Amino acid sequence: MRIAIYGYGNLGKGVESAVQAADDAELVGIFTRRDPSALRPATDTPVYSANEIENFKDKIDVLIICGGSATDLPKMTPSLAEMFSVVDSFDTHAEIPNHYRRVDEAARKGGYLALISAGWDPGMFSLNRLYAASILPNGKDYTFWGRGVSQGHSDAIRRIEGVADARQYTVPVPEALESVRNGEMPELTTREKHRRECFVVAEEGADLVRIENEIKTMPNYFADYDTTVTFITQEELDREHKGIPHGGFVIRTGTTGPENRTRHTIEYSLKLDSNPEFTASVLVAFARAVCRMAGRGETGARTVFDIAPIDLSPLPREEVIKHML
C-alpha cells in the first residue's frame, strides 16, 4: 500500500517510523504546510508542499492526516477525503458525530473511503468499551487515563503569561481505580477519578502565585480536578520530562446469572513510552484496512467499529486463523 503523510509533527514522525516497520507499506511522500526544504525526515522520503497534494491523486492509496483535532482536522479531513482515502485521529469526543457527518458527505462525494478517530482513545479503548458492554450488558464502564503527558493541557499552561515551558500529567486516583477493580461499581466524579500534576518553568521575574492560581482555576482543564503545580528549571524539565508517555485502563464490571449475583470484570490497559508513536502504529494498521476496503469498492466515512479485525493484519487469513484464533 502506498501511504503518504499530511503533517509532520510528532504524530507524522511516528507514522513515518511505523510505515518503515510494515513490510506491506511504502511511504511515497510527506506533505507539509511549512517550507518543504526546512524539513529533515528520518528517511529519504520526498517532502512536498501541502499545496501540491491534488497532483498525487493516482499515486497514494491512503493519506494519513496528522493534524490537531482543535482546528486542523475539522477542515483538513473533509477537504482531503474528497480526493483520497484517508485516516485521521480526531479525538474531540463530543464532536465526533459532527465530524463523522462532514467527512462522510465529502468522502461519498469524491468516491473515497475515510476512517476517522483512530488511535487509542478514541480507537482501541472505544473497541474495548463496545466489546465489554455487549458481553456484560448489566454493568458499568470506567475509563482511566495515565499516568501520562497531556499535550493539550501542557499547551494550555504554556499559553499563560509568564510561563516559559510546561508538562502536565494526568494521573488516575489509586483509591478509585482499586474500587473499580474490586467490582464495587462506585459513582465517581471527575475529581475522584483523576488528578493533574503540572511541572512549570516560569519566566524570570514572573508572578508564581498568579500562574499557579490561573492553572488551578482554568475552566475545562484544571478547575474540576485536584491539581498540583511544581515550579522547576528548564534544565530539570528537559532532563526529567522530555518524553511523551501515556496509557490508561478501560474497565467494565458487570453481573450475570440469577439475581445478578455473579460478578465479572473486564480490563484492557495500555502503558505507552510514546503516545504519538503508538498512535501512529494504530493509524498505519487501520490504513491497511482502509486500503483493502477501498479496493473492494467501499466509500464514505467509517469508524473503528466498522473495521473487521482480519483487515488490520498484514498476514494471510489462513495464518491469522491458525496462529491467533
Buried (B, 14 or more C-beta within 10 A) or exposed (E): BBBBBBBBEBBBBBBBBBBBEBEEBEBBBBBBBEEBEEBEBEEEBEBBEBEEBEEBEEEBBBBBBBBBBEEBBBEBBBBBBBBBBBBBBBBBEEBBEEBBEBBBBBBBEBEBBBBBBBBBBBBBBBBBBEBBBEEBEEBBBBBBBBBBBBBEBBEBBBEBEBBBBBBBBBBBBEEBBEBBBEBEBBEBEEBBBBBBBBBBBBEEEBEEEEBBEBBBEBEEBBEBBBBBBEBBEEEEBEEEBEEBBBBBBBBBBBBBEEEEEEBBBBBBEBEBEBBBBBBBBBBBBBBBBBBBBBEEEBBBBBBBEEBEEBBBBEBEEEEBEEEEE
